[in-house]
Amino acid sequence: MREQPADRDREPAEAVEVLRGVWSATGQTAADLDEAFGAQKSCKRMQDVGFDGLADDGGDMRAAWRATLEREGKLDRGAGSIRDLVLGSSDSSR
């Protein structure tokens, strides 16, 4: 029997409910899990993330990106746009 898309959408929610049931049945709390596995935190502060240092002060950022891509072997000189870099050239001869 083929799984329906609506069934797939419910799976994560059902899995969470099963885990909550197991934790409740065994008397575990969120504090117990934090103690056992450590508090899990993700970095959401992006204020200090940037491209400082990629190009010299007042330098050409585009040229700096190209130099970085070339140094890493990722520069495609035939790419005419960002789309071409990400998806490949729309030219069928490539």
KEGU-500310 format. One record per atom (N, C-alpha, C): residue in three letters; x, y, z. Coordinates in pm, whole numbers, padded with zeros to 5 digits, always signed. Each point is the difference from the previous one (the first is absolute). Layout:
ALAXYZ ...
This chain:
MET+00083-00117+00000 MET-00083+00117+00000 MET+00088+00124+00000 ARG-00029+00095-00086 ARG+00079+00122-00012 ARG-00034+00100+00109 GLU+00103+00063+00055 GLU-00018+00099+00104 GLU-00048+00130-00061 GLN-00100+00061+00059 GLN-00055+00126-00048 GLN+00080+00116+00058 PRO+00011+00112-00073 PRO+00074+00116+00052 PRO-00051+00048+00135 ALA-00129-00004+00023 ALA-00055+00044+00128 ALA+00052-00089+00114 ASP+00018-00130-00027 ASP+00053-00091+00101 ASP+00144+00037+00036 ARG+00078+00035-00102 ARG+00140+00038+00024 ARG+00008+00128+00082 ASP-00093+00092-00021 ASP+00002+00126+00074 ASP-00027-00022+00148 ARG-00076-00104+00033 ARG-00033-00027+00141 ARG+00110-00076+00072 GLU+00089-00067-00071 GLU+00100-00086+00063 GLU+00085+00072+00105 PRO+00058+00117-00029 PRO+00082+00065+00103 PRO-00080+00032+00126 ALA-00122+00049-00015 ALA-00082+00033+00116 ALA-00032-00126+00079 GLU-00030-00110-00070 GLU-00029-00125+00069 GLU+00122-00052+00074 ALA+00118+00014-00059 ALA+00124-00044+00064 ALA+00025+00078+00129 VAL-00025+00129-00003 VAL+00017+00083+00119 VAL-00096-00046+00109 GLU-00124-00028-00038 GLU-00099-00046+00098 GLU+00041-00134+00061 VAL+00055-00090-00080 VAL+00046-00130+00051 VAL+00113+00023+00100 LEU+00096+00085-00035 LEU+00111+00028+00093 LEU-00050+00062+00129 ARG-00094+00092-00011 ARG-00055+00061+00122 ARG-00068-00106+00087 GLY-00069-00092-00064 GLY-00064-00108+00075 GLY+00101-00087+00072 VAL+00109-00034-00068 VAL+00105-00081+00061 VAL+00062+00075+00117 TRP+00033+00127-00021 TRP+00062+00079+00108 TRP-00093+00011+00120 SER-00128+00023-00027 SER-00097+00011+00110 SER-00012-00132+00075 ALA-00006-00111-00074 ALA-00016-00132+00061 ALA+00119-00036+00087 THR+00119+00048-00037 THR+00120-00032+00077 THR+00032+00108+00102 GLY-00083+00103+00005 GLY+00018+00107+00098 GLY+00109+00099-00035 GLN+00045+00002-00125 GLN+00103+00095-00041 GLN-00061+00136-00029 THR+00078+00102+00029 THR-00041+00137-00031 THR+00104+00062-00091 ALA-00030+00118-00051 ALA+00096+00071-00083 ALA+00128+00027+00077 ALA-00012+00029+00129 ALA+00118+00025+00084 ALA+00088-00125+00007 ASP-00064-00118+00012 ASP+00077-00126+00003 ASP+00076-00020-00130 LEU-00066+00030-00111 LEU+00066-00017-00130 LEU+00115+00099-00016 ASP-00020+00125+00046 ASP+00109+00098-00006 ASP+00119-00046+00084 GLU-00029-00058+00116 GLU+00107-00048+00087 GLU+00076-00116-00065 ALA-00074-00088-00066 ALA+00061-00118-00062 ALA+00079+00035-00126 PHE-00054+00090-00081 PHE+00060+00028-00129 PHE+00058+00140-00013 GLY-00020+00083+00100 GLY+00046+00139-00006 GLY-00101+00084-00076 ALA-00010+00123+00039 ALA-00093+00091-00067 ALA+00047+00023-00143 GLN-00088-00018-00095 GLN+00033+00018-00141 GLN-00036+00142-00042 LYS+00096+00072-00048 LYS-00024+00136-00045 LYS+00050+00015-00142 SER-00069+00082-00075 SER+00047+00029-00134 SER+00035+00148-00007 CYS+00096+00031-00082 CYS+00044+00138-00016 CYS-00096+00072-00093 LYS-00063+00102+00052 LYS-00094+00076-00082 LYS+00044+00146-00015 ARG+00112+00032+00057 ARG+00048+00137-00005 ARG+00092+00015-00121 MET-00047+00064-00101 MET+00076+00014-00123 MET+00054+00142-00018 GLN-00013+00082+00102 GLN+00040+00140-00009 GLN+00147+00017-00039 ASP+00085-00085+00051 ASP+00144+00015-00025 ASP+00051-00084-00116 VAL-00090-00065-00073 VAL+00041-00080-00115 VAL+00003+00091-00122 GLY+00108-00005-00072 GLY+00010+00085-00118 GLY+00116-00042-00087 PHE+00034+00088-00090 PHE+00105-00029-00097 PHE+00121+00090+00021 ASP+00011+00057+00120 ASP+00115+00084+00031 ASP+00127-00082-00020 GLY+00096+00060-00064 GLY+00126-00068-00022 GLY+00006-00078-00129 LEU-00113-00020-00066 LEU+00002-00072-00128 LEU+00071+00086-00104 ALA-00035+00129-00002 ALA+00065+00095-00090 ALA+00074+00102+00085 ASP+00108+00055-00053 ASP+00071+00106+00070 ASP-00095+00118+00020 ASP+00033+00089+00096 ASP-00082+00119+00022 ASP-00020+00074-00131 GLY-00125+00018-00036 GLY-00031+00069-00125 GLY+00024-00084-00123 GLY+00033-00128+00020 GLY+00028-00089-00112 GLY-00126-00047-00070 ASP+00019-00067-00110 ASP-00110-00049-00081 ASP-00046-00135+00055 MET-00120-00002+00058 MET-00055-00122+00060 MET-00021-00108-00105 ARG-00043+00038-00119 ARG-00022-00096-00108 ARG+00130-00070-00037 ALA+00106+00078-00014 ALA+00130-00058-00034 ALA+00050-00091+00112 ALA-00027+00038+00125 ALA+00042-00082+00113 ALA-00075-00133+00001 TRP-00131+00003-00031 TRP-00077-00125-00008 TRP+00053-00088-00112 ARG+00027+00060-00116 ARG+00053-00078-00112 ARG+00134-00064+00035 ALA+00086+00076+00068 ALA+00130-00054+00040 ALA-00017-00117+00097 THR-00094+00013+00093 THR-00026-00108+00095 THR-00051-00124-00072 LEU-00098+00018-00089 LEU-00053-00114-00076 LEU+00107-00066-00085 GLU+00085+00082-00062 GLU+00108-00054-00084 GLU+00099-00079+00085 ARG+00037+00054+00114 ARG+00095-00066+00090 ARG-00056-00135+00047 GLU-00133-00008+00019 GLU-00063-00123+00046 GLU-00039-00093-00116 GLY+00031+00040-00123 GLY-00031-00082-00116 GLY-00148-00003-00035 LYS-00072+00103+00040 LYS-00145+00004-00022 LYS-00044+00105-00102 LEU+00094+00072-00056 LEU-00034+00107-00093 LEU-00033-00058-00137 ASP-00117+00034-00050 ASP-00043-00040-00134 ASP-00004+00128-00083 ARG+00103+00021-00079 ARG+00008+00123-00078 ARG-00109+00011-00105 GLY-00065-00111-00036 GLY-00107+00001-00097 GLY-00135+00040+00059 ALA-00007+00006+00131 ALA-00127+00036+00063 ALA-00026+00148-00019 GLY-00117+00031-00053 GLY-00034+00139-00024 GLY-00081+00063+00111 SER-00052-00083+00091 SER-00085+00053+00106 SER+00011-00090+00123 ILE-00059+00045+00109 ILE-00005-00081+00121 ILE-00079-00128-00029 ARG-00106+00013-00079 ARG-00080-00117-00038 ARG+00088-00104-00067 ASP+00086+00045-00090 ASP+00090-00092-00070 ASP+00097-00068+00097 LEU+00047+00076+00100 LEU+00091-00059+00098 LEU-00069-00107+00083 VAL-00126+00028+00039 VAL-00071-00092+00088 VAL-00060-00117-00077 LEU-00067+00027-00109 LEU-00074-00104-00071 LEU+00073-00053-00123 GLY+00107+00065-00038 GLY+00068-00037-00122 GLY-00047+00087-00114 SER+00079+00007-00101 SER-00032+00086-00113 SER-00126-00047-00070 SER-00081+00096-00043 SER-00122-00035-00075 SER+00034-00033-00145 ASP+00125+00024-00039 ASP+00047-00034-00135 ASP+00007-00153-00012 SER-00075-00057-00092 SER-00007-00146-00013 SER+00127-00063-00053 SER+00093+00080-00053 SER+00125-00056-00054 SER+00097-00038+00109 ARG-00022+00041+00122 ARG+00090-00032+00111 ARG-00029-00133+00058 
